[in-house]
Amino acid sequence: MRLSIITICYNNSEGLERTIRSIESQTCKDFEYIVVDGASQDQSVEVRHAHESCISKWISDPIPAYTMP
């Protein structure tokens, strides 16, 4: 059975790095790894490039501004 692992992040490159390293160390390798990023302005993109072989799909969309009704 193939697993899907999804990580959501926004301006948390250090947390993203730790998470990806944890996923890379798993013994089960039959998974797809999707990262959903809110168009971070920190080092998240650099972290992504450093671990491209582990990430199946990278989605980077700005988080829409929330306005009170």
Beta strands, then each sheet from edge to edge (+ up, - down):
strand 1: 3-9
strand 2: 31-37
strand 3: 57-60
sheet 1: 1+ 2+ 3+
end
